[in-house]
Amino acid sequence: RSARRSAACRRWRRRRAPTSSSAEAAGADPFRLDGLKGLVVGIANEHSIAQGCARAFRALGAELALTYLDERARPHVAPLAAGLGADLLLPC
């Protein structure tokens, strides 16, 4: 069984597309999000995972829209949205 599995793995590896793209070959960053829009749902405060994701998306060039859970969270999230330059800030 393991010989059959390893033969299948070898065939699969040969069929895979090459990992380098033309953008990588040209020296461009393949992870840039310039011109794309992102929705980050559920930012609670500056310590939330969603806040870290939003920061990373913005650093890569994405335009952001953010949501928060309820009106109690808005005073904590509004300054974060302003700091990220988010176009939209809406309740969930």
Buried (B, 14 or more C-beta within 10 A) or exposed (E): EEEEEEEEEEEEEEEEEEEEEEEEEEEEEEEEBEEEEBEBEBBBEEEBEBBEBBBEBBEBEBBBBBBBBEEEBEEBBBEBBEEBEBEEBEEE
